[in-house]
Amino acid sequence: MIYTQLTVIGGGAAGMFAAATAAEAGLKVILLEKNARCGRKIALTGKGRCNLTNTKPWEEFATHIHPKNVFLKNAFYAMSNIKVMEFFERIGLPLTVERGDRVFPQSMRAQDVTDALLAYLKNLGVKVITEAEVDSISKTEGDLEGTSLFSVVDKKGRSYASQSVIIATGGLSYPVTGSTGDGYRFAREFGHKVTGCFPSLTAVVPTSYSQQYHGISLKNVELTLFVNGDEVMSQFGDLDFTNGGIEGPIGFKISRKAVYNLINGQKVSVKLDLKPAVTLEQLAGRIKREIDQMAPALKSRLNTEGVKAISSILLPKLMPKALIAPFVAANNGITVATLPQKLKNWSFPISSYVGYERCVVTAGGVSLSEISQKTMESKFHKGLYFAGEVIDLDGDTGGYNLQIAFSTAALAAVSAAKAIL
Ligand SMILES: Cc1cc2nc3c(=O)[nH]c(=O)nc-3n(C[C@H](O)[C@H](O)[C@H](O)COP(=O)(O)OP(=O)(O)OC[C@H]3O[C@@H](n4cnc5c(N)ncnc54)[C@H](O)[C@@H]3O)c2cc1C
């Protein structure tokens, strides 16, 4: 049995940050990670560059947090995006801010984030134990002074006793990185509710989606989500058609509501506006001008050859070449007159989505109503804390999810230190 003041379970973003903050505050800390190394998911973040936070002020930042951003407010102020940036600069990781207020390491190497955290943990004397997959957590009854201890046992049968535990085991997304939902089991065993989890920031798959689409990227388009025919939300920006389905920045943004509604049996569709910067009339005017400037032979082909001529003469001026074939296949009966309407209202019924194996984040988790938002402590068990994706909190793309991990981790760690020291 190893005794310590705080055991942190999970060596991801939240776990490493919690261990560092707790050790800075003066606690003796053990960090247990089931993989052979910490931070496997961090290495994948931001396409290998790690978008570690976003500089937006709270009022704007909060609009990117779900399902209840007010829960994060105390944690955010305890360890704000600006404080996170100061922290990383202080431990030797220079940062840079890019388009959309997104923060990255200057080196553009996600691995540097983990390396900096691990080096700092070593300096602070945190005992990091890898290949330590926690199997169970239990709490002993308090002694005469009311002090109780947590007993954490790993799959190799080793046990760790501590006054506090922070569960930072992540969610269910990208299970190959070690996030397999163990924290939900631990939470349930302590009597906590886990709200329905589902994949978010993931590809949505249109009905009859074909290989023709794979690899096409669109800039400055608009995607509108419909549920049972009602417009739910619209997003403007960039979109990717991948082998998974529709994703990229605006695909991800609509995915949370799309997946939620698909799971609940609702009819989901999206409308793609390829020319959102102009009205239907302006687009019709632009197409007319293009035709007016054409040689007479081309004009007459447009009149006589129909879709074939539209595809070869007009569409190359209006969309990426690779998109022409799927656009024509999906939109029956295109004529010069109906083209503006089709370009602005390309509808895709959505039949499914890409699951946890490839989604960025898990929506749902340990219920917010049973965790104190002032401390991240369980409302049922003194000394038990939650941090990171295991909590029912998730963000949009743009550095919000890692900031959730850092803020909740720091607040849990400082709260544990206050209670113990
Ligand atoms: C491909 C991809 C790209 C992303 N890009 C970004 C981005 O650029 N910016 C951003 O803000 N967010 C991004 N995210 C989301 C972000 O990475 C996560 O929200 C964040 O890492 C969650 O941190 P966490 O520490 O709570 O959980 P995790 O990172 O999942 O860490 C949990 C850790 O706990 C360990 N563990 C689990 N069970 C046990 C157990 N029983 N015993 C011991 N250890 C255990 C796991 O092995 C893991 O190391 C991305 C996610 C993915 C999948």
The ligand as an ORCA input file, in Angstrom:
! r2SCAN-3c Opt
* xyz 0 1
  C      -8.459     13.790    -32.570
  C      -8.747     14.766    -31.463
  C      -8.338     16.090    -31.594
  C      -8.618     17.005    -30.583
  N      -8.158     18.286    -30.717
  C      -8.402     19.172    -29.726
  C      -7.860     20.488    -29.788
  O      -7.064     20.821    -30.680
  N      -8.209     21.366    -28.797
  C      -9.035     21.009    -27.757
  O      -9.310     21.844    -26.897
  N      -9.503     19.756    -27.642
  C      -9.200     18.834    -28.585
  N      -9.658     17.551    -28.455
  C     -10.432     17.185    -27.247
  C      -9.472     17.053    -26.054
  O      -8.331     16.344    -26.453
  C     -10.128     16.328    -24.871
  O     -11.347     16.922    -24.550
  C      -9.211     16.357    -23.658
  O      -7.963     15.763    -23.979
  C      -9.831     15.631    -22.468
  O      -8.857     15.524    -21.469
  P      -9.058     14.544    -20.228
  O      -7.776     14.576    -19.485
  O     -10.311     14.868    -19.538
  O      -9.279     13.110    -20.879
  P      -8.281     12.219    -21.744
  O      -7.392     13.046    -22.562
  O      -9.161     11.252    -22.415
  O      -7.368     11.494    -20.669
  C      -7.846     10.489    -19.818
  C      -6.677      9.635    -19.405
  O      -7.109      8.728    -18.401
  C      -6.539      7.465    -18.638
  N      -7.394      6.452    -18.035
  C      -8.642      6.097    -18.400
  N      -9.114      5.132    -17.596
  C      -8.141      4.874    -16.686
  C      -8.009      3.973    -15.603
  N      -8.993      3.107    -15.294
  N      -6.866      3.972    -14.873
  C      -5.858      4.816    -15.174
  N      -5.913      5.683    -16.210
  C      -7.033      5.711    -16.950
  C      -6.482      7.370    -20.156
  O      -5.547      6.423    -20.593
  C      -6.113      8.789    -20.533
  O      -4.716      8.979    -20.590
  C      -9.345     16.603    -29.424
  C      -9.734     15.276    -29.286
  C      -9.438     14.351    -30.289
  C      -9.861     12.918    -30.105
*
